[in-house]
């Protein structure tokens, strides 16, 4: 029975981690069978991507112009409800409309249905509210963003992402993960993943 409980706990933590993922840095879940580049928004035309690191693996191509053309209705601007072409500036950490060059605060990624916060590209499903003027904003009671750090609190669940390090607390369960390893701890169980190896300890 304890083994089933532990597996359910791990599965639950992975679901929590997936729902709070940062779309600009989820390489810690990638393995050799997945593309090296995980990017929900194409770069501005003319920006380069290293050969062989493109998700579509087009041989010999090193620009994202083809991505821009093929994603015409891949995103929807949440404020207008209209399809939009986007690009992301990693220096300013802002997503822009390719046509207007104006920032896009929230957009929907049509393939997954996720709502993305354009300033940092965080998935913010269920963490936005509609204000009186019909614009959308982050729910300040649940979400705090400061420079490169995001914190989310929902009931007794807490989640924090700072650069590539993530921390989750859900009741007595604590999870800490970065790009190479992860630790999970509860009252009666400890799990550690280090470079793909899982170590367990039960109390």
N, CA and C atoms as an extended XYZ file, in Angstrom:
609
Properties=species:S:1:pos:R:3:atomname:S:1:resname:S:1:resid:I:1 pbc="F F F"
N         0.823       -1.205        0.000 N   UNK     1
C         0.000        0.000        0.000 CA  UNK     1
C         0.858        1.257        0.000 C   UNK     1
N         1.974        1.240        0.776 N   UNK     2
C         2.857        2.403        0.807 CA  UNK     2
C         3.430        2.706       -0.562 C   UNK     2
N         3.763        1.663       -1.344 N   UNK     3
C         4.325        1.866       -2.681 CA  UNK     3
C         3.329        2.578       -3.581 C   UNK     3
N         2.063        2.174       -3.523 N   UNK     4
C         1.028        2.823       -4.330 CA  UNK     4
C         0.870        4.278       -3.906 C   UNK     4
N         0.873        4.530       -2.604 N   UNK     5
C         0.746        5.895       -2.096 CA  UNK     5
C         1.907        6.761       -2.575 C   UNK     5
N         3.120        6.203       -2.555 N   UNK     6
C         4.293        6.955       -3.001 CA  UNK     6
C         4.218        7.253       -4.492 C   UNK     6
N         3.788        6.271       -5.290 N   UNK     7
C         3.668        6.495       -6.731 CA  UNK     7
C         2.616        7.562       -7.037 C   UNK     7
N         1.495        7.524       -6.310 N   UNK     8
C         0.470        8.545       -6.501 CA  UNK     8
C         0.984        9.920       -6.094 C   UNK     8
N         1.772        9.981       -5.023 N   UNK     9
C         2.360       11.244       -4.582 CA  UNK     9
C         3.301       11.798       -5.636 C   UNK     9
N         4.146       10.938       -6.198 N   UNK    10
C         5.085       11.370       -7.240 CA  UNK    10
C         4.322       11.861       -8.462 C   UNK    10
N         3.295       11.100       -8.863 N   UNK    11
C         2.500       11.503      -10.027 CA  UNK    11
C         1.823       12.848       -9.779 C   UNK    11
N         1.297       13.040       -8.573 N   UNK    12
C         0.664       14.316       -8.233 CA  UNK    12
C         1.634       15.473       -8.278 C   UNK    12
N         2.839       15.255       -7.759 N   UNK    13
C         3.858       16.310       -7.792 CA  UNK    13
C         4.257       16.647       -9.216 C   UNK    13
N         4.363       15.624      -10.063 N   UNK    14
C         4.724       15.883      -11.454 CA  UNK    14
C         3.622       16.676      -12.158 C   UNK    14
N         2.344       16.396      -11.817 N   UNK    15
C         1.248       17.170      -12.396 CA  UNK    15
C         1.304       18.618      -11.935 C   UNK    15
N         1.600       18.822      -10.646 N   UNK    16
C         1.729       20.184      -10.134 CA  UNK    16
C         2.859       20.900      -10.839 C   UNK    16
N         4.006       20.212      -10.981 N   UNK    17
C         5.156       20.819      -11.652 CA  UNK    17
C         4.820       21.151      -13.102 C   UNK    17
N         4.097       20.270      -13.775 N   UNK    18
C         3.748       20.515      -15.178 CA  UNK    18
C         2.790       21.691      -15.310 C   UNK    18
N         1.848       21.839      -14.369 N   UNK    19
C         0.886       22.931      -14.485 CA  UNK    19
C         1.500       24.282      -14.181 C   UNK    19
N         2.633       24.311      -13.473 N   UNK    20
C         3.304       25.561      -13.143 CA  UNK    20
C         4.566       25.761      -13.952 C   UNK    20
N         4.701       25.072      -15.082 N   UNK    21
C         5.972       25.120      -15.790 CA  UNK    21
C         6.259       26.488      -16.394 C   UNK    21
N         7.530       26.775      -16.537 N   UNK    22
C         8.012       27.985      -17.207 CA  UNK    22
C         8.354       27.566      -18.616 C   UNK    22
N         7.655       28.110      -19.595 N   UNK    23
C         7.840       27.626      -20.952 CA  UNK    23
C         9.159       28.039      -21.556 C   UNK    23
N         9.893       28.950      -20.930 N   UNK    24
C        11.181       29.331      -21.495 CA  UNK    24
C        12.302       28.458      -20.972 C   UNK    24
N        12.045       27.656      -19.935 N   UNK    25
C        13.120       26.841      -19.396 CA  UNK    25
C        12.575       25.547      -18.818 C   UNK    25
N        12.138       24.635      -19.672 N   UNK    26
C        11.680       23.348      -19.182 CA  UNK    26
C        12.602       22.252      -19.663 C   UNK    26
N        13.855       22.599      -19.892 N   UNK    27
C        14.802       21.621      -20.408 CA  UNK    27
C        15.095       20.519      -19.397 C   UNK    27
N        14.772       20.743      -18.094 N   UNK    28
C        15.062       19.713      -17.106 CA  UNK    28
C        14.202       18.476      -17.297 C   UNK    28
N        13.107       18.561      -18.069 N   UNK    29
C        12.306       17.365      -18.311 CA  UNK    29
C        12.617       16.744      -19.660 C   UNK    29
N        13.495       17.379      -20.416 N   UNK    30
C        13.814       16.856      -21.746 CA  UNK    30
C        14.836       15.741      -21.642 C   UNK    30
N        14.737       14.784      -22.526 N   UNK    31
C        15.748       13.737      -22.619 CA  UNK    31
C        16.199       13.658      -24.061 C   UNK    31
N        17.032       12.696      -24.372 N   UNK    32
C        17.616       12.614      -25.710 CA  UNK    32
C        16.559       12.453      -26.796 C   UNK    32
N        15.392       11.890      -26.472 N   UNK    33
C        14.388       11.666      -27.512 CA  UNK    33
C        13.563       12.912      -27.809 C   UNK    33
N        13.716       13.994      -27.038 N   UNK    34
C        12.987       15.227      -27.267 CA  UNK    34
C        13.892       16.258      -27.919 C   UNK    34
N        13.315       17.230      -28.636 N   UNK    35
C        14.137       18.264      -29.260 CA  UNK    35
C        14.910       19.055      -28.220 C   UNK    35
N        16.080       19.546      -28.589 N   UNK    36
C        16.913       20.311      -27.674 CA  UNK    36
C        16.317       21.681      -27.389 C   UNK    36
N        15.551       22.227      -28.317 N   UNK    37
C        14.978       23.550      -28.143 CA  UNK    37
C        13.511       23.405      -27.783 C   UNK    37
N        13.113       23.956      -26.631 N   UNK    38
C        11.716       23.951      -26.224 CA  UNK    38
C        11.304       25.409      -26.151 C   UNK    38
N        10.543       25.875      -27.138 N   UNK    39
C        10.248       27.294      -27.256 CA  UNK    39
C         8.841       27.465      -27.790 C   UNK    39
N         7.977       28.146      -27.044 N   UNK    40
C         6.603       28.314      -27.494 CA  UNK    40
C         6.429       29.514      -28.397 C   UNK    40
N         7.397       30.415      -28.448 N   UNK    41
C         7.276       31.609      -29.273 CA  UNK    41
C         8.490       31.726      -30.168 C   UNK    41
N         8.278       31.886      -31.490 N   UNK    42
C         9.427       32.028      -32.379 CA  UNK    42
C        10.149       33.345      -32.152 C   UNK    42
N        11.415       33.374      -32.533 N   UNK    43
C        12.188       34.610      -32.485 CA  UNK    43
C        11.774       35.487      -33.659 C   UNK    43
N        12.177       36.735      -33.615 N   UNK    44
C        11.904       37.665      -34.705 CA  UNK    44
C        12.618       37.185      -35.959 C   UNK    44
N        12.019       37.331      -37.155 N   UNK    45
C        12.683       36.884      -38.375 CA  UNK    45
C        14.083       37.471      -38.473 C   UNK    45
N        15.025       36.608      -38.867 N   UNK    46
C        16.417       37.032      -38.953 CA  UNK    46
C        17.224       36.591      -37.753 C   UNK    46
N        16.560       36.335      -36.599 N   UNK    47
C        17.280       35.781      -35.460 CA  UNK    47
C        17.679       34.366      -35.816 C   UNK    47
N        18.799       33.918      -35.325 N   UNK    48
C        19.276       32.598      -35.707 CA  UNK    48
C        19.106       31.600      -34.591 C   UNK    48
N        18.965       30.353      -35.001 N   UNK    49
C        18.906       29.213      -34.097 CA  UNK    49
C        19.998       28.272      -34.555 C   UNK    49
N        20.821       27.733      -33.628 N   UNK    50
C        21.891       26.834      -34.056 CA  UNK    50
C        21.363       25.679      -34.885 C   UNK    50
N        22.098       25.319      -35.936 N   UNK    51
C        21.696       24.208      -36.793 CA  UNK    51
C        21.583       22.942      -35.962 C   UNK    51
N        20.542       22.170      -36.228 N   UNK    52
C        20.346       20.911      -35.506 CA  UNK    52
C        19.577       21.083      -34.218 C   UNK    52
N        19.378       22.316      -33.730 N   UNK    53
C        18.639       22.543      -32.494 CA  UNK    53
C        17.215       23.006      -32.742 C   UNK    53
N        16.796       23.024      -33.994 N   UNK    54
C        15.440       23.453      -34.298 CA  UNK    54
C        14.462       22.325      -34.008 C   UNK    54
N        13.301       22.648      -33.426 N   UNK    55
C        12.323       21.602      -33.155 CA  UNK    55
C        11.888       20.843      -34.393 C   UNK    55
N        11.848       21.515      -35.567 N   UNK    56
C        11.401       20.825      -36.772 CA  UNK    56
C        12.555       20.164      -37.505 C   UNK    56
N        13.793       20.343      -37.030 N   UNK    57
C        14.991       19.690      -37.564 CA  UNK    57
C        15.113       19.823      -39.072 C   UNK    57
N        14.878       21.006      -39.605 N   UNK    58
C        15.044       21.225      -41.033 CA  UNK    58
C        16.529       21.310      -41.333 C   UNK    58
N        17.072       20.378      -42.120 N   UNK    59
C        18.505       20.355      -42.337 CA  UNK    59
C        18.993       21.615      -43.026 C   UNK    59
N        20.108       22.149      -42.502 N   UNK    60
C        20.765       23.280      -43.129 CA  UNK    60
C        20.107       24.623      -42.885 C   UNK    60
N        18.978       24.667      -42.186 N   UNK    61
C        18.297       25.936      -41.962 CA  UNK    61
C        18.729       26.513      -40.632 C   UNK    61
N        18.982       27.830      -40.594 N   UNK    62
C        19.401       28.415      -39.329 CA  UNK    62
C        18.644       29.692      -38.990 C   UNK    62
N        17.492       29.930      -39.609 N   UNK    63
C        16.659       31.059      -39.209 CA  UNK    63
C        15.280       30.543      -38.867 C   UNK    63
N        14.495       31.403      -38.222 N   UNK    64
C        13.154       30.981      -37.819 CA  UNK    64
C        12.080       31.601      -38.693 C   UNK    64
N        12.429       32.104      -39.843 N   UNK    65
C        11.418       32.702      -40.724 CA  UNK    65
C        10.348       31.687      -41.085 C   UNK    65
N        10.744       30.433      -41.326 N   UNK    66
C         9.762       29.392      -41.658 CA  UNK    66
C         8.821       29.158      -40.494 C   UNK    66
N         9.339       29.202      -39.247 N   UNK    67
C         8.486       29.040      -38.081 CA  UNK    67
C         7.432       30.137      -38.035 C   UNK    67
N         7.835       31.366      -38.325 N   UNK    68
C         6.919       32.490      -38.254 CA  UNK    68
C         5.775       32.315      -39.231 C   UNK    68
N         6.075       31.864      -40.429 N   UNK    69
C         5.024       31.681      -41.425 CA  UNK    69
C         4.115       30.516      -41.071 C   UNK    69
N         4.664       29.451      -40.469 N   UNK    70
C         3.873       28.261      -40.199 CA  UNK    70
C         3.060       28.370      -38.919 C   UNK    70
N         3.218       29.439      -38.146 N   UNK    71
C         2.511       29.573      -36.876 CA  UNK    71
C         1.494       30.702      -36.901 C   UNK    71
N         0.959       31.013      -38.083 N   UNK    72
C         0.075       32.165      -38.224 CA  UNK    72
C        -1.085       32.140      -37.238 C   UNK    72
N        -1.691       30.998      -37.002 N   UNK    73
C        -2.812       30.953      -36.066 CA  UNK    73
C        -2.504       30.049      -34.881 C   UNK    73
N        -1.227       29.914      -34.554 N   UNK    74
C        -0.841       29.068      -33.433 CA  UNK    74
C        -1.092       29.750      -32.094 C   UNK    74
N        -1.162       31.079      -32.095 N   UNK    75
C        -1.365       31.849      -30.872 CA  UNK    75
C        -2.575       32.757      -31.017 C   UNK    75
N        -3.247       33.017      -29.887 N   UNK    76
C        -4.350       33.963      -29.851 CA  UNK    76
C        -4.056       34.988      -28.773 C   UNK    76
N        -4.110       36.263      -29.135 N   UNK    77
C        -3.926       37.347      -28.173 CA  UNK    77
C        -5.158       37.365      -27.273 C   UNK    77
N        -4.964       37.194      -25.975 N   UNK    78
C        -6.096       37.099      -25.058 CA  UNK    78
C        -6.872       38.414      -24.984 C   UNK    78
N        -6.197       39.549      -25.136 N   UNK    79
C        -6.892       40.835      -25.022 CA  UNK    79
C        -7.796       41.119      -26.219 C   UNK    79
N        -7.436       40.621      -27.409 N   UNK    80
C        -8.254       40.886      -28.600 CA  UNK    80
C        -9.069       39.676      -29.041 C   UNK    80
N        -8.639       38.488      -28.648 N   UNK    81
C        -9.293       37.266      -29.099 CA  UNK    81
C        -8.943       36.903      -30.532 C   UNK    81
N        -7.979       37.597      -31.114 N   UNK    82
C        -7.598       37.391      -32.512 CA  UNK    82
C        -6.299       36.600      -32.622 C   UNK    82
N        -6.135       35.834      -33.716 N   UNK    83
C        -4.857       35.150      -33.955 CA  UNK    83
C        -3.736       36.183      -34.069 C   UNK    83
N        -2.542       35.811      -33.608 N   UNK    84
C        -1.426       36.755      -33.610 CA  UNK    84
C        -0.119       36.010      -33.859 C   UNK    84
N         0.777       36.631      -34.625 N   UNK    85
C         2.140       36.125      -34.787 CA  UNK    85
C         2.995       36.790      -33.722 C   UNK    85
N         3.841       36.026      -33.062 N   UNK    86
C         4.602       36.531      -31.922 CA  UNK    86
C         6.092       36.298      -32.081 C   UNK    86
N         6.863       37.095      -31.365 N   UNK    87
C         8.281       36.801      -31.166 CA  UNK    87
C         8.646       37.210      -29.746 C   UNK    87
N         9.681       36.582      -29.204 N   UNK    88
C        10.091       36.794      -27.820 CA  UNK    88
C        11.487       37.394      -27.788 C   UNK    88
N        11.657       38.453      -26.998 N   UNK    89
C        12.967       39.075      -26.810 CA  UNK    89
C        13.521       38.609      -25.470 C   UNK    89
N        14.531       37.723      -25.465 N   UNK    90
C        15.043       37.191      -24.201 CA  UNK    90
C        15.752       38.236      -23.340 C   UNK    90
N        16.220       39.324      -23.942 N   UNK    91
C        16.891       40.365      -23.147 CA  UNK    91
C        15.896       41.122      -22.284 C   UNK    91
N        14.763       41.499      -22.868 N   UNK    92
C        13.744       42.225      -22.104 CA  UNK    92
C        12.745       41.282      -21.446 C   UNK    92
N        12.768       39.996      -21.844 N   UNK    93
C        11.838       38.983      -21.351 CA  UNK    93
C        10.390       39.375      -21.658 C   UNK    93
N        10.172       39.896      -22.873 N   UNK    94
C         8.842       40.331      -23.287 CA  UNK    94
C         8.497       39.684      -24.623 C   UNK    94
N         7.228       39.287      -24.765 N   UNK    95
C         6.703       38.751      -26.019 CA  UNK    95
C         6.033       39.895      -26.778 C   UNK    95
N         6.319       39.976      -28.083 N   UNK    96
C         5.798       41.063      -28.914 CA  UNK    96
C         4.975       40.512      -30.073 C   UNK    96
N         4.050       41.345      -30.559 N   UNK    97
C         3.339       41.050      -31.801 CA  UNK    97
C         4.295       41.295      -32.954 C   UNK    97
N         4.374       40.350      -33.865 N   UNK    98
C         5.263       40.477      -35.017 CA  UNK    98
C         4.819       41.607      -35.943 C   UNK    98
N         3.522       41.858      -36.020 N   UNK    99
C         2.984       42.882      -36.920 CA  UNK    99
C         3.120       44.287      -36.328 C   UNK    99
N         2.730       44.457      -35.052 N   UNK   100
C         2.695       45.801      -34.452 CA  UNK   100
C         3.923       46.130      -33.615 C   UNK   100
N         4.716       45.128      -33.259 N   UNK   101
C         5.856       45.291      -32.339 CA  UNK   101
C         5.428       45.782      -30.962 C   UNK   101
N         4.164       45.594      -30.613 N   UNK   102
C         3.653       45.950      -29.289 CA  UNK   102
C         3.735       44.727      -28.377 C   UNK   102
N         3.998       44.940      -27.071 N   UNK   103
C         4.024       43.804      -26.139 CA  UNK   103
C         2.667       43.100      -26.067 C   UNK   103
N         2.705       41.783      -25.925 N   UNK   104
C         1.496       40.979      -25.728 CA  UNK   104
C         1.605       40.372      -24.335 C   UNK   104
N         0.747       40.849      -23.421 N   UNK   105
C         0.846       40.401      -22.031 CA  UNK   105
C         0.399       38.957      -21.839 C   UNK   105
N        -0.725       38.579      -22.453 N   UNK   106
C        -1.240       37.220      -22.312 CA  UNK   106
C        -1.638       36.690      -23.680 C   UNK   106
N        -1.296       35.433      -23.926 N   UNK   107
C        -1.725       34.802      -25.168 CA  UNK   107
C        -2.016       33.340      -24.896 C   UNK   107
N        -2.816       32.742      -25.780 N   UNK   108
C        -3.165       31.330      -25.657 CA  UNK   108
C        -2.390       30.566      -26.712 C   UNK   108
N        -1.689       29.524      -26.287 N   UNK   109
C        -0.971       28.626      -27.200 CA  UNK   109
C        -2.001       27.606      -27.656 C   UNK   109
N        -2.406       27.674      -28.924 N   UNK   110
C        -3.551       26.908      -29.403 CA  UNK   110
C        -3.335       25.399      -29.381 C   UNK   110
N        -2.106       24.928      -29.550 N   UNK   111
C        -1.863       23.478      -29.536 CA  UNK   111
C        -2.141       22.869      -28.172 C   UNK   111
N        -1.767       23.574      -27.099 N   UNK   112
C        -1.947       23.024      -25.754 CA  UNK   112
C        -3.158       23.604      -25.034 C   UNK   112
N        -3.622       24.787      -25.470 N   UNK   113
C        -4.702       25.464      -24.766 CA  UNK   113
C        -4.229       26.237      -23.550 C   UNK   113
N        -2.914       26.294      -23.323 N   UNK   114
C        -2.363       26.997      -22.167 CA  UNK   114
C        -2.401       28.504      -22.365 C   UNK   114
N        -2.681       29.220      -21.270 N   UNK   115
C        -2.571       30.674      -21.267 CA  UNK   115
C        -1.173       31.024      -20.783 C   UNK   115
N        -0.466       31.849      -21.558 N   UNK   116
C         0.929       32.173      -21.276 CA  UNK   116
C         1.036       33.649      -20.917 C   UNK   116
N         1.805       33.943      -19.871 N   UNK   117
C         2.133       35.323      -19.516 CA  UNK   117
C         3.336       35.723      -20.355 C   UNK   117
N         3.171       36.711      -21.221 N   UNK   118
C         4.195       37.070      -22.195 CA  UNK   118
C         5.469       37.633      -21.611 C   UNK   118
N         5.434       38.138      -20.387 N   UNK   119
C         6.634       38.705      -19.765 CA  UNK   119
C         7.349       37.616      -18.975 C   UNK   119
N         8.079       36.796      -19.686 N   UNK   120
C         8.792       35.680      -19.076 CA  UNK   120
C         8.313       34.342      -19.578 C   UNK   120
N         7.172       34.306      -20.247 N   UNK   121
C         6.588       33.102      -20.840 CA  UNK   121
C         6.265       32.026      -19.805 C   UNK   121
N         5.535       32.397      -18.767 N   UNK   122
C         5.081       31.446      -17.761 CA  UNK   122
C         3.667       30.995      -18.101 C   UNK   122
N         3.391       29.708      -17.905 N   UNK   123
C         2.023       29.205      -18.044 CA  UNK   123
C         1.253       29.653      -16.808 C   UNK   123
N         0.151       30.379      -17.009 N   UNK   124
C        -0.598       30.950      -15.889 CA  UNK   124
C        -2.072       30.546      -15.931 C   UNK   124
N        -2.341       29.315      -16.345 N   UNK   125
C        -3.723       28.824      -16.359 CA  UNK   125
C        -4.340       29.009      -14.975 C   UNK   125
N        -5.538       29.568      -14.915 N   UNK   126
C        -6.296       29.769      -13.674 CA  UNK   126
C        -5.660       30.770      -12.714 C   UNK   126
N        -4.677       31.542      -13.163 N   UNK   127
C        -4.042       32.537      -12.297 CA  UNK   127
C        -4.154       33.941      -12.874 C   UNK   127
N        -5.141       34.161      -13.731 N   UNK   128
C        -5.399       35.503      -14.248 CA  UNK   128
C        -6.844       35.869      -13.954 C   UNK   128
N        -7.094       37.169      -13.883 N   UNK   129
C        -8.447       37.664      -13.629 CA  UNK   129
C        -8.773       38.737      -14.656 C   UNK   129
N       -10.052       38.930      -14.887 N   UNK   130
C       -10.507       39.974      -15.812 CA  UNK   130
C       -10.925       41.179      -14.982 C   UNK   130
N       -10.366       42.335      -15.304 N   UNK   131
C       -10.670       43.543      -14.539 CA  UNK   131
C       -11.942       44.211      -15.070 C   UNK   131
N       -12.350       45.292      -14.416 N   UNK   132
C       -13.593       45.984      -14.779 CA  UNK   132
C       -13.559       46.524      -16.206 C   UNK   132
N       -12.369       46.882      -16.704 N   UNK   133
C       -12.265       47.404      -18.073 CA  UNK   133
C       -12.084       46.287      -19.102 C   UNK   133
N       -12.362       45.044      -18.700 N   UNK   134
C       -12.292       43.844      -19.552 CA  UNK   134
C       -10.881       43.448      -19.962 C   UNK   134
N        -9.864       44.042      -19.344 N   UNK   135
C        -8.493       43.599      -19.620 CA  UNK   135
C        -8.131       42.485      -18.643 C   UNK   135
N        -7.099       41.724      -18.981 N   UNK   136
C        -6.659       40.621      -18.136 CA  UNK   136
C        -5.406       41.018      -17.377 C   UNK   136
N        -5.289       40.490      -16.149 N   UNK   137
C        -4.082       40.706      -15.359 CA  UNK   137
C        -3.872       39.491      -14.463 C   UNK   137
N        -2.662       39.377      -13.921 N   UNK   138
C        -2.374       38.286      -12.997 CA  UNK   138
C        -3.170       38.479      -11.719 C   UNK   138
N        -3.635       37.391      -11.131 N   UNK   139
C        -4.348       37.431       -9.862 CA  UNK   139
C        -3.330       37.717       -8.763 C   UNK   139
N        -3.294       38.961       -8.282 N   UNK   140
C        -2.281       39.380       -7.313 CA  UNK   140
C        -2.393       38.645       -5.986 C   UNK   140
N        -3.556       38.071       -5.699 N   UNK   141
C        -3.708       37.285       -4.482 CA  UNK   141
C        -3.006       35.943       -4.558 C   UNK   141
N        -2.682       35.498       -5.774 N   UNK   142
C        -2.046       34.192       -5.956 CA  UNK   142
C        -0.660       34.269       -6.576 C   UNK   142
N        -0.379       35.306       -7.371 N   UNK   143
C         0.858       35.349       -8.157 CA  UNK   143
C         1.653       36.605       -7.837 C   UNK   143
N         2.954       36.426       -7.611 N   UNK   144
C         3.882       37.543       -7.435 CA  UNK   144
C         5.044       37.338       -8.394 C   UNK   144
N         5.383       38.376       -9.168 N   UNK   145
C         6.513       38.298      -10.088 CA  UNK   145
C         7.458       39.443       -9.780 C   UNK   145
N         8.739       39.099       -9.602 N   UNK   146
C         9.764       40.096       -9.324 CA  UNK   146
C        10.988       39.765      -10.161 C   UNK   146
N        11.258       40.567      -11.173 N   UNK   147
C        12.379       40.356      -12.091 CA  UNK   147
C        12.317       38.953      -12.664 C   UNK   147
N        13.249       38.061      -12.282 N   UNK   148
C        13.289       36.718      -12.867 CA  UNK   148
C        12.689       35.665      -11.945 C   UNK   148
N        11.913       36.086      -10.956 N   UNK   149
C        11.346       35.154       -9.989 CA  UNK   149
C         9.829       35.231      -10.051 C   UNK   149
N         9.191       34.079       -9.971 N   UNK   150
C         7.731       34.033       -9.913 CA  UNK   150
C         7.331       33.153       -8.734 C   UNK   150
N         6.326       33.615       -7.971 N   UNK   151
C         5.797       32.856       -6.839 CA  UNK   151
C         4.293       32.725       -7.024 C   UNK   151
N         3.787       31.513       -6.790 N   UNK   152
C         2.350       31.265       -6.890 CA  UNK   152
C         1.894       30.582       -5.608 C   UNK   152
N         0.788       31.081       -5.048 N   UNK   153
C         0.206       30.477       -3.853 CA  UNK   153
C        -1.257       30.202       -4.143 C   UNK   153
N        -1.671       28.961       -3.895 N   UNK   154
C        -3.050       28.557       -4.145 CA  UNK   154
C        -3.464       27.642       -3.001 C   UNK   154
N        -4.206       28.188       -2.036 N   UNK   155
C        -4.564       27.405       -0.856 CA  UNK   155
C        -3.316       27.064       -0.064 C   UNK   155
N        -3.105       25.752        0.202 N   UNK   156
C        -1.902       25.353        0.934 CA  UNK   156
C        -0.763       24.960       -0.005 C   UNK   156
N        -0.919       25.231       -1.304 N   UNK   157
C         0.132       24.930       -2.273 CA  UNK   157
C         0.945       26.189       -2.545 C   UNK   157
N         2.260       26.033       -2.556 N   UNK   158
C         3.152       27.142       -2.887 CA  UNK   158
C         4.121       26.673       -3.953 C   UNK   158
N         4.402       27.556       -4.904 N   UNK   159
C         5.322       27.234       -5.992 CA  UNK   159
C         6.195       28.442       -6.243 C   UNK   159
N         7.499       28.215       -6.431 N   UNK   160
C         8.437       29.310       -6.679 CA  UNK   160
C         9.401       28.894       -7.773 C   UNK   160
N         9.616       29.792       -8.743 N   UNK   161
C        10.582       29.544       -9.814 CA  UNK   161
C        11.531       30.722       -9.837 C   UNK   161
N        12.819       30.446       -9.661 N   UNK   162
C        13.847       31.484       -9.700 CA  UNK   162
C        14.921       31.025      -10.663 C   UNK   162
N        14.977       31.669      -11.834 N   UNK   163
C        15.876       31.249      -12.912 CA  UNK   163
C        15.571       29.793      -13.236 C   UNK   163
N        16.493       28.863      -12.960 N   UNK   164
C        16.242       27.467      -13.327 CA  UNK   164
C        15.880       26.601      -12.125 C   UNK   164
N        15.745       27.191      -10.939 N   UNK   165
C        15.431       26.405       -9.744 CA  UNK   165
C        13.954       26.544       -9.399 C   UNK   165
N        13.321       25.405       -9.103 N   UNK   166
C        11.908       25.383       -8.786 CA  UNK   166
C        11.696       24.743       -7.426 C   UNK   166
N        10.795       25.325       -6.628 N   UNK   167
C        10.428       24.762       -5.331 CA  UNK   167
C         8.909       24.677       -5.260 C   UNK   167
N         8.413       23.547       -4.743 N   UNK   168
C         6.976       23.345       -4.570 CA  UNK   168
C         6.738       22.847       -3.152 C   UNK   168
N         5.704       23.392       -2.515 N   UNK   169
C         5.277       22.891       -1.211 CA  UNK   169
C         3.781       22.671       -1.287 C   UNK   169
N         3.362       21.442       -0.982 N   UNK   170
C         1.952       21.081       -1.019 CA  UNK   170
C         1.661       20.273        0.235 C   UNK   170
N         1.127       20.943        1.270 N   UNK   171
C         0.924       20.274        2.549 CA  UNK   171
C         2.259       19.881        3.148 C   UNK   171
N         2.436       18.576        3.429 N   UNK   172
C         3.712       18.120        3.990 CA  UNK   172
C         4.694       17.665        2.914 C   UNK   172
N         4.321       17.795        1.652 N   UNK   173
C         5.193       17.399        0.542 CA  UNK   173
C         6.005       18.601        0.080 C   UNK   173
N         7.327       18.400       -0.055 N   UNK   174
C         8.206       19.451       -0.566 CA  UNK   174
C         8.986       18.906       -1.750 C   UNK   174
N         9.091       19.713       -2.806 N   UNK   175
C         9.843       19.335       -3.999 CA  UNK   175
C        10.782       20.478       -4.341 C   UNK   175
N        12.021       20.115       -4.653 N   UNK   176
C        13.007       21.101       -5.098 CA  UNK   176
C        13.678       20.524       -6.333 C   UNK   176
N        13.736       21.296       -7.421 N   UNK   177
C        14.299       20.772       -8.668 CA  UNK   177
C        15.037       21.871       -9.412 C   UNK   177
N        16.056       21.457      -10.144 N   UNK   178
C        16.716       22.354      -11.085 CA  UNK   178
C        16.952       21.582      -12.369 C   UNK   178
N        17.840       22.059      -13.210 N   UNK   179
C        17.998       21.438      -14.527 CA  UNK   179
C        18.657       20.070      -14.479 C   UNK   179
N        19.307       19.702      -13.376 N   UNK   180
C        20.001       18.411      -13.329 CA  UNK   180
C        19.492       17.451      -12.268 C   UNK   180
N        18.919       17.944      -11.175 N   UNK   181
C        18.458       17.007      -10.153 CA  UNK   181
C        17.199       17.518       -9.461 C   UNK   181
N        16.576       16.616       -8.704 N   UNK   182
C        15.338       16.945       -7.997 CA  UNK   182
C        15.304       16.195       -6.676 C   UNK   182
N        14.661       16.806       -5.677 N   UNK   183
C        14.472       16.176       -4.370 CA  UNK   183
C        13.005       16.300       -3.995 C   UNK   183
N        12.463       15.216       -3.422 N   UNK   184
C        11.086       15.200       -2.968 CA  UNK   184
C        11.081       14.641       -1.558 C   UNK   184
N        10.352       15.313       -0.657 N   UNK   185
C        10.368       14.904        0.742 CA  UNK   185
C         8.974       15.058        1.332 C   UNK   185
N         8.564       14.040        2.103 N   UNK   186
C         7.329       14.129        2.877 CA  UNK   186
C         7.625       13.553        4.253 C   UNK   186
N         6.596       13.427        5.099 N   UNK   187
C         6.810       12.909        6.450 CA  UNK   187
C         7.409       11.512        6.454 C   UNK   187
N         7.001       10.656        5.505 N   UNK   188
C         7.443        9.263        5.542 CA  UNK   188
C         8.233        8.820        4.313 C   UNK   188
N         8.716        9.771        3.499 N   UNK   189
C         9.401        9.367        2.281 CA  UNK   189
C        10.358       10.455        1.813 C   UNK   189
N        11.491       10.009        1.255 N   UNK   190
C        12.436       10.917        0.608 CA  UNK   190
C        12.826       10.317       -0.728 C   UNK   190
N        12.817       11.133       -1.764 N   UNK   191
C        13.251       10.686       -3.094 CA  UNK   191
C        14.227       11.719       -3.622 C   UNK   191
N        15.232       11.221       -4.329 N   UNK   192
C        16.207       12.125       -4.934 CA  UNK   192
C        16.538       11.617       -6.323 C   UNK   192
N        16.482       12.513       -7.302 N   UNK   193
C        16.890       12.165       -8.650 CA  UNK   193
C        18.119       13.001       -8.976 C   UNK   193
N        19.201       12.325       -9.303 N   UNK   194
C        20.460       12.996       -9.600 CA  UNK   194
C        20.987       12.457      -10.917 C   UNK   194
N        21.047       13.309      -11.941 N   UNK   195
C        21.499       12.909      -13.274 CA  UNK   195
C        20.766       11.670      -13.783 C   UNK   195
N        19.445       11.622      -13.583 N   UNK   196
C        18.631       10.535      -14.112 CA  UNK   196
C        18.522        9.316      -13.217 C   UNK   196
N        19.233        9.283      -12.100 N   UNK   197
C        19.153        8.141      -11.171 CA  UNK   197
C        18.258        8.484       -9.994 C   UNK   197
N        17.338        7.569       -9.679 N   UNK   198
C        16.407        7.774       -8.578 CA  UNK   198
C        16.892        7.027       -7.343 C   UNK   198
N        16.939        7.744       -6.214 N   UNK   199
C        17.273        7.132       -4.928 CA  UNK   199
C        16.090        7.345       -4.005 C   UNK   199
N        15.739        6.313       -3.231 N   UNK   200
C        14.587        6.394       -2.343 CA  UNK   200
C        14.977        6.044       -0.923 C   UNK   200
N        14.252        6.663        0.018 N   UNK   201
C        14.419        6.325        1.427 CA  UNK   201
C        13.059        6.467        2.085 C   UNK   201
N        12.593        5.409        2.725 N   UNK   202
C        11.310        5.436        3.423 CA  UNK   202
C        11.551        5.424        4.915 C   UNK   202
N        10.796        6.257        5.637 N   UNK   203
C        10.916        6.294        7.105 CA  UNK   203
C        10.023        5.256        7.738 C   UNK   203
